[in-house]
Amino acid sequence: MAGFPPITVRQPRAHDLVDDPFGVCGIGEGFEGAFSARVRDGNGTELALTHIMAGGTGIWGNFHVDIPLGAVPVTPRGFLEVFEFSAVDNSEINKVMVPIIFGRALIDSYHGFAQHEVKTGETLSKIAQQWYNDSTQWPRIFEANHNQITNPNHIFSGQVLRIPQ
């Protein structure tokens, strides 16, 4: 019988820009209803680890936890890992990994993003000049949108970009 996976992360979604602290929510079941959430930067350094209670063995329950990072991450990209520790050998099992983007690594103090629809002839430098009055801040926009821009010299009319604020 097919069923729910042991852990499902509903928020954040892959490549979301996250605040500090940022909310993690989903549904899960674990041995005695306990599992964990860890945040790592792009270098693999652990930034935070917290424990979550939801459901129980054979019972799925909703969870929500706010995870404070405590400091500005050194890389804009990172990962959220939600998992449970095995009751047998304490290894990490049923791990769900979500790639995330740290808003504070792009602009401190980050509080959200605006949307910008690319027009014909625009470049990331021109967009940075428009939003930040500084064309050299284009990497901030590139990193915030790396899931849809693979080359900063190739953006397309009609793309909707996130502009960290």
N, C-alpha and C positions, 0 to 999 in steps of 0.2 A: 504494500500500500504506500503510495507516494504521500508525503506530508510536508509540513513546514521544516525548513532546515533548523538546526538547533539555535542559531543566532542569525538574525536579520537586522542590518543597520538601515534605518530609513532616513536618518539625518545625521551627519551631512551626506550629501550625495557626492559621487566621484567628482573631483576637481572644484568643489565648492570653495569659495573664499570664506575663511572662518575668522571669527573674532577671538578675543581673549577676555574672559573665558568663552568657550564655545559649547553649545549644547549638542549632546549625542542622544539619540533616541532610536528605539526599535522594538523588536519583540524577540524573546528568547526563553530558553529553558536550559538549565544546567544542573549539575549535581548539587542538590540542596539549594537550587536557585541562585547560585553564586557564579559570577564570571567577572572578567576584568576588561578595562579599556586602557590602552597605552597610546601615547602620542610620540612619534619620532620625527626628527627633522630629516632633511634630504641626505644628511651624512650618516643617518642611522642612530644618532644620539637620542637617548630617551629624554623627553621633556616632561612627561607626566605619566603617572600610573594611578589608576583609581579602581575601586571595586564596585560592582553593580549587583543588586539583588533584583531578580525577576523570576516569576514562575517557580518551578521546582522540577525535580526529576519527573519527566513525562507531562509536565504542565507548562504551557507557554504563557508568559506574561509580558506586558508592556514595560519598558524601562525608559527613564530619562535621567541624565546626569549632566551637570555642567563641569567642564574640565578647565581649570585655570592653568595657563602656561607659565606664569610667573615672570618671564623675561621675553624679550623680543627674540624669536628664533633667528639663527644665523643664515638659514636658507629659506627662500620663499616657499619651496615645495616640501611636503612632508607626507606622513601617513598616520592614519588612525587604525589601530588594531584592536578588535574586540574578540575575546577568546575566553575559554575556560581552562582551568588547570585540571589535568587528569587526576582523578582520585586514585589511580593505580600507581603512576610514577611521577606525578607533578609536572609532566610535560604540557606544553600548550597545545590544545586541541580545538577543533571547530572554529579556527581563526578566520575572521573576516577582515580583509585589509581594504581601506578606502583611501585613495590618494587625495590629499587636500592641499590648499594654498593658504598660507598664513598671511592674513591681511596686514598685521603689524610688521611683518618683514618687508612689506612693500611700501607702507606709509605708516609712520607712527605719529599720532595715534589714529589708527584705522577705525572707522565707524560705519562703513558700508561702501556701496559702489553705485555709480551712475551707469546708465547704458548709453552707448554711442553707436549709431548706425553709420558705417563707413560709406563715404560718398566717393564718387569717381575722382581720382587724382590725389586722394589723401594718403598720407604715410603715417606711421606711428609717431614720427617726430612732429609732424604737423598737428596730430591729435593731442600729443603731450603739450605742445605750445598752447593750444586752445584751452585745455583743461587745467594745466599747472603753470602756465606762463613760463615754461622752461622746456625747450625741445629735447634736452638731454635726459629727461625723465621717461623717455619712451620704453626703457627696459621694464619699468613698473607695469606698463600696460601689457607688454609682451608676456611677462610672467603671470599676470592675472588671467591671461587667455591662452596659455600654452597648449591647452587641450584642443584649441581650434586654429592656432597659428603655429606652424612648424618652422617657418622661416620669417623673420621679422621684416624682410624686404618684400614679402608677398602677402598683402592683405587685399581683400576684394570688396568691391562695392556691394552693399547689402548686408555684409557681416555685422552682427551686433556684438560689440565688445563691452566688457566690464571695465569701468574706469574707477580704480580704488579712490576712495575719498577719506 
